[in-house]
Amino acid sequence: MNGTVPSRALLATALAPTLLLTACTGSTEADATGTPTRIVLADAQPVGEFDPVNGYGELGVSPIFEGLLRPESSGDDALPELVPALAASAPEPNDDNTVWDVELRTDVTFSDGSALDAEDVVATYSAVIDPDTASEVAGSYSMIESVTAVDDHHVRFTLNYPYYAMPARLTLGITPSEEIIPGPAADSERNRAPVGTGPYVLADLSADQAVFEANPEYHGTAPEVTELVILSVPDDNTRAQRMRAGNIDGTVLPRSPPRPSRTSTAPRSCPCAPPSGAASPSPRTTPSPPTRTPGSR
C-alpha cells in the first residue's frame, strides 16, 4: 500500500458548516512577526467532554489527541486523505480485509511523559467496544472482534467480517492504557483531565471555557499558536454577534438558507384576477339606445 489512504468517511467533515476565522480582532494576541499566539474560538458544544473513548476527536481532528491515522487535505477543493499519525506507516490488511496490522511510531510520548506503545492502542479500542463502557460511538466499531499487541509497537485488529474501509476507523484518539478505568465513559475523569499525544494540553477548564496550551512533549512541529481558548456558546445568534463585535477569532455557524430569486419565469398574476376555478365576469357592453318604431311616442 502507499503512504496515503483515501477516506470516504471524511466526506461528512468536508460538508460541515463553515468555520469563520479572522486574525484582526481584539481577542487575538500576536508575536513580533504578527503571527497569532493566542486564539479564541466559540463552539455550540459544551466543554469538558474530552474522552476519546466516548468519541471526542473521533475523526482525527483534535488539539489533544492523535489517532493512528489523521486526515490531510491538499486544498479546499479536495477531500482529505488519511496519512499516518501515530502509525509508522499505512495499515496493512490481509487478503480478505478481516485482519489489519499497524506498526507504531517509536518516538512518541503522551503529555504525561509516558511512551506510546501497543498496549495503549489495545486499551483504547477495547474500551470503546466494551458494553460496560457505554461508549456513544461503539456502533461505529462493531466490525472489530479484538485488538491485540503483536509486540510493543505492532497492533493487530481482527474483524468480525471483511471491512475494506477500516482505515477510516483508525483516526480514534489514543490515550494511555493507565487512563482506561472500568465504568461508563460519560462519567470518566478522562473528560476533564485528558492525556494525549496532540500538540496541546488542557491547561484550565470551567463550565463554559477550556484553555489549551502548547504540549511540551509533542513529537511534531511546535504550534505557533501557544494558547487556544474554546468557549461554549450554544446560541447561534450570540456567536454571530460576538464574531461581528470582534470578541472571538472564529466560530462555527449554520449555513444561511438561499435567498429566493428576485426574477421568476412564472407570469405575475393580476391582483384583480378571480380566484382559480371561479367564473369570470362577463365583459361589460354599452347598451344600445332604444329604437323607436314609426308612430310610437
N, C-alpha and C positions, 0 to 999 in steps of 0.2 A: 504494500500500500504506500501511497505517497504521504507527504507530511501534513496534508490538509484533508479534512473530511467534510464534504458538503452536508448541510443540515437543513432539511425541510422543516424541522420542528421550530426553527427560529423565524419562520415567516410571521408568526404572531408578534414577535418583537419588532419586526420591520413595519408592521401595521399599527403599532401602538400610537397613542396620542403624542403630539409633537412636544418635545422638551424645549422650552423657551429659555434662552440664556442671554445674558448681557454682561459686558465687562465694564460698564460705565455707570454703575450705581453706587450709592453711598455705602453699601454694605461690603463692597469688595476692598480688600487690602492688597497692595502690590509691593514688590521689591523695587530696588533701584532701576531695574531694567523695564519696569512696567508689567512684569508677569504677576498675575494674581497669586497671592499666598494664602488667602482666606476667601472662601466662597460660601454663601448662604443659599440653600435651596429649600423650597417648600413642597411638601407632598401631601396628598389626601389621606394616605395611610397612617395609622398610629405608629409611633416609635416604640421600641422595646420588645420587638418580636424578631430577634436576630438569630434564631436557631435554624441552622441549615437542615437539620433532621425534619423540621416541620415545613420546609420549603423555602426558607429565606435564601435569596440569591440562587434559586434553582437553575436559572438559565445561564449561569456563569458570569453574571454581571453584579458585582458586589464590592464595596470598598474593603470588606473584612476577610472574605473567603475566596478561595480559588477551587475549581474543580480539576479533574484530571484533564479535561479539555476546556477551552474557552472560545467564545465567538470572536472572529476577527473579520472586519469588512475592508474592502479595498476602496470603497467610496459610498456616497449616499445613495447611489442608484444601483448598488449591488447587494445581494443577500449575503449575510455573513457566512463564513466557513468556520468549521471547528478545527482548531490547531492545538497542539499540546500545551498544557499549562503545568500542572503537577506531573503529568506523564512525560517520560523522556522521549517518547515517540508516539506515533499514531497507534491506536489499539489494533491488535491482530486477531481476527476471527478464525475459527476452524472452517471446514468446507461447507457446513450447513448453517453457520451463524448461530449455533447453540452454545458455543464457548468462546469467550473473548478474553484475551490476555493483554495486560497493560504493565509495561515497565515504568517504574517511578524514577523521578529525578533523585539524586543523592545529595544535592546541595541546598535543600530547603529546610527551614526551621519555622516553627509556629511562633506567634507573638509572645508566648510564654518561655521561649528559648528551647523547647524540646524539638528533636529532629523528626521530620516526617518519615514514616515507614509504612509498610503494607498493612500493619495491624490497624492503623488509623483509618485507612480506606475501608477495611473489612468492618470495623466497628460502626462507622458512619452509615454505610449502606445496610448493614444488618439491622441497625436501629430503625431505619426507615421502613423496612418490610416487616418488622416485628409488630404483630397486632396489639401488643400491650403498650406500645408507644403511641398508638392512635395518631400517626402522622397524617396530616391533611393531604400529603402528596403520595401516600403509599400506593394508590391505584395506578400511578404513572410508572411504577416499578414492579408491577405484578408479573412481568416476564422473568424476573430474577428468581432462580431457585436457591442459589447460595453464592456467597462471595468468600474466597479463601486466599490465604497468603501462601504463595508457592515458595517465596523466600522473602528476605527483608525488603526488597524493592521490586517485587513481582506479584501482581494481583490477578486472580482468575475469577471471572464471572461465568457461572454456569446457569443457563437459562432453561425455562420450562418448555420453550418452543423456539423455533428459528426466528430471529429478530434482526433483520439487516440494519435497522435504524438504531442499534444500540449506542453508537457514539453520541446521539442526542440525549442519552440518559447519563452521560459521563461528565456533565457540567455541574453536578451537585457539589456544593461546597463541602470540603473535608475539614473535620475538627479532630483534635487529639482523642485517641481511644480512652484516655483517662477522664475525658469530659462526658463520656457516654454513661449515664446512670439510669437504671431501670425506672420506668414510670412514663406518664403521658408527656409528650413533647411540649404541649401548651403550658405545662407547669414547670418546665425545666429552667434552671438557673442560666442555661445557655442563652436564653432570650435576652438576659440583662447583663451578662458577663461573657460575651463571645470570645473564643480563641481561634484565630485562623492564620492563614499564611498570606493574606492580601496586603495591599500597600498601606492600609490604615488600621488603627486600633481604636476601639471605643474608649474615649477619654472621660466622657461625662454623659449622664443620662438623666433626664427629668421627664415629667408627664407629657410634655409637648415638644421636647427638643433633644436631639442627640448630637454630640460633638465628637468628631473623629480627628485624630492626629496621625501624622505620618508614622508608619511602623518601622522602628529602627532595625528590626530583624528581617525586613523584606529582602527577598533574594533578587528582585528585579531592580530596574532603574527607580531611584527615589522620586516620588511625585513632587512636581514643582509647587502644587498647592499643598501646603503643610497643615492646613486646618480646614475641615469640611463640616459645616453645620447643616443639619437637616431638621426642619420644623414640620410638625404635624398640623396642617391647616385643612380640615376636611371640606370646607365650603369652597366651591369653585370660584364664586364671585369674589370672595375675600382674597384668595390667592391672586386673582387677576388684578384686583385693586392694589395689593401690596407690590405686585410686579410693576405696575404703572407708576407707583409712588417712589420706586427705587429702593424699597426696603429689603428686597431679596434679589438674588442674582439669577435665579432660574426656578421654573416650576413646570408642572405637567397640567395641561388644560385640555378638556374635551374639544374636539373639532367642532366649529360652528356649523350649523346646517346651511346648505347653499341657499343663497337668496333667490327668490323667484325672478325669472327673467322679465324685463320690462317690455320686451317685444313678444308678440304672440301671433301665431299664424291663424288662430281662430278669429272669425269676424266678430266684432263687437255687436252686441245686441242693442237695439234701440230701447231706451228706458220706457218708452210708451208702448212697446210691443206687448201683445197679450201673452198671458202665460201659455206654456206649452199645452196643447190639447184644447185650448179654449177657442170658441168660434170667433172668427174675425168679423168685425162690424162691417156692414155694407158700406160702400163708398157713398158719400153724400152726393145727391144730384140736385140741380137747380130746378125747382118746379116750373113747368111750362105755364105761361099765362093762360087763363080760361079763354076758350074760344066762344065767340057769340054766333049764334045762328041768326041768319037774317030774320028779322021780325021779332026777335026776343028783346026784352027790356034789360 
